Amino acid sequence: MSKREIILQEAVKMAEEIGIQSVTRNPLALRVGCANGAVSYHFETMENLRDEIVRTAVESENLIVIARALGEGHPLAQEASDELKQRALATLA
């Protein structure tokens, strides 16, 4: 698994726990055991990383992250199928 994949995998886990907007560079780098610069190198901006978190969640049908992304108004979550969005929101009930 590449460093980029490891960072993204941990970012998705963090998003499950604390929400997408709360995933920030320093805590993520500490969790992965890399420098802050490695996060920037692989994703350039936090916006790019957050987009990748949501894309990954939609592709893998990670309902918790999708529900959090919908709650945070993330545009990529809004583009998910209605069925997937409904299933994700049902996890909040």
Secondary structure, DSSP 4 states (H G I P E B T S, - for coil): --HHHHHHHHHHHHHHHH-STT--HHHHHHHHTS-HHHHHHHHSSHHHHHHHHHHHHHHHT-HHHHHHHHHTT-HHHHTS-HHHHHHHHHTT-
